[in-house]
Amino acid sequence: MNYKIVFYILGKVMMFLALFLLLPCIVAVIYHEEAGIYFAVTAVVSFLIGFIMSRKKPGNKNFFAREGFVVVALSWIVMSILGAIPFCASGEISNPVDALFEMVSGFTTTGASIVPVVENLSKCILFWRSFSHWIGGMGVIVFILAILPMAGAGNMHLLRAESSGTNVGKLVPKMKATAAILYVIYMGMTLIMLIALALSGMPLFENICTTFGTAGTGGFGVVSDSAASFTPAQQWIITIFMFLFGVNFSFYYLIIFKKFSQAFKLEEVKWYLIVYLGVVALIAINVISTIGNTMGGTSDTVRHAAFQVSSIMTTTGYSTLDYEMWPEFSKGLLILVMFTGSCAGSTAGGIKISRFIIAAKGMAKNIKQLIHPQRVKITKLDDKPLSDETIKNVNNYFLVYIAIYVVSMLIVSLDKFGFETNFTAVAATLNNIGPGLGAAGPTESFADFSIVSKLVFSFDMLIGRLEIFPILLLFMPSTWKNK
């Protein structure tokens, strides 16, 4: 383990976090809020510690996958702890575990909250919650890579550890250029959404917070009813952009550079669209045929279905209504898309559609080999050969995911809540969605869960956002050996 390079990069992360913490200070000045001082103090402390850690470049710049995983995992833990300090110091979320839960939920773009009435929070706190989604959506390490030269060949290990999906590669030969392209696309889409919501008449502060929450597919709102009080036009804008931020950003890169044939060969994007439209149609038909137009006309039902499926599938977590009033079939479909998630290489959480595609192709390959043992057939994804190693890695991911899910369920079940609440609460945090069902539903909060459960949920949110293995490596003794 190259400890010096780990501390160096971690120091850079803390320095950038300090700069991010200054933004809610500006909001506090605008709205004359005292809570801004706590962000300023935290920013100074974070910058000083980060400066001390990174003031001297390490002589040994050898940087491999192990260091990449450790740096990313520690960065997210440190960011969550430091980011939670203003909550506690201001007294607006006085319990340290609650404050940590809220901040982990913010950075991991989960959107689960322990705050029953968010209107009671100051504007600078509300802004920080939503802005943390935007930071966590693409990742602070990716942001740093886009701006500063970091560790040479080790940059790819950092990007792979922080980005979602089965495989992350370079869009262009240089890693820094790849990170810059990703962030340009991210910022461009964010700006377009800001303009669209401004044209719809949404007030500036709500617009900024909602856009940050949508771009990062996080879901923290500035009002307790989430998006229910927004106009139909605003809800459609949010629906569309939630869906767009759930698309693999490689697709946008290929479109921008007019590589249309490659873009439309991406199987994951095709299946993402098919699953989304199919689930929206099934829910709309089920709701209309079962409970009628109790939510308004047919167009209103379709709008709510499109919004909610986009929100859950992209793991954003906004809501326009209490979908627990929907029929069981519709709620079952929402639970299913909680697990599928959207595309790899997007800002969304969940298992990712690409993993299901790879698992299905691997299963089909095994069945064909049982029938024709001597036949050799190359399995492909996006017209590229799919290695046995990739299929094995996906299968391992599923096994570890299930194990973590089961253990989390057992611990959370020690609380007083029923199976539906426990099952969906773990699903909502491990998949970085936010709301579940029952006591963890869209009109509820996680405030009534025990401290132990909140710590489990915080762990699940981190391990879900970083795709399990970077966090698990922290608990392996071999990770910390010098060899």
Secondary structure as GFF3:
##gff-version 3
##sequence-region A 1 483
A	DSSP	alpha_helix	3	30	.	.	.	ID=ss1
A	DSSP	alpha_helix	36	54	.	.	.	ID=ss2
A	DSSP	alpha_helix	65	90	.	.	.	ID=ss3
A	DSSP	alpha_helix	96	107	.	.	.	ID=ss4
A	DSSP	three_ten_helix	118	120	.	.	.	ID=ss5
A	DSSP	alpha_helix	123	138	.	.	.	ID=ss6
A	DSSP	alpha_helix	140	147	.	.	.	ID=ss7
A	DSSP	three_ten_helix	152	154	.	.	.	ID=ss8
A	DSSP	alpha_helix	155	162	.	.	.	ID=ss9
A	DSSP	alpha_helix	175	199	.	.	.	ID=ss10
A	DSSP	alpha_helix	204	215	.	.	.	ID=ss11
A	DSSP	alpha_helix	232	245	.	.	.	ID=ss12
A	DSSP	alpha_helix	249	256	.	.	.	ID=ss13
A	DSSP	alpha_helix	260	263	.	.	.	ID=ss14
A	DSSP	alpha_helix	267	291	.	.	.	ID=ss15
A	DSSP	alpha_helix	298	313	.	.	.	ID=ss16
A	DSSP	three_ten_helix	323	325	.	.	.	ID=ss17
A	DSSP	alpha_helix	328	340	.	.	.	ID=ss18
A	DSSP	alpha_helix	353	371	.	.	.	ID=ss19
A	DSSP	beta_strand	380	381	.	.	.	ID=ss20
A	DSSP	beta_strand	384	385	.	.	.	ID=ss21
A	DSSP	alpha_helix	388	412	.	.	.	ID=ss22
A	DSSP	alpha_helix	419	430	.	.	.	ID=ss23
A	DSSP	three_ten_helix	438	440	.	.	.	ID=ss24
A	DSSP	alpha_helix	451	465	.	.	.	ID=ss25
A	DSSP	alpha_helix	469	473	.	.	.	ID=ss26
A	DSSP	three_ten_helix	477	480	.	.	.	ID=ss27
###
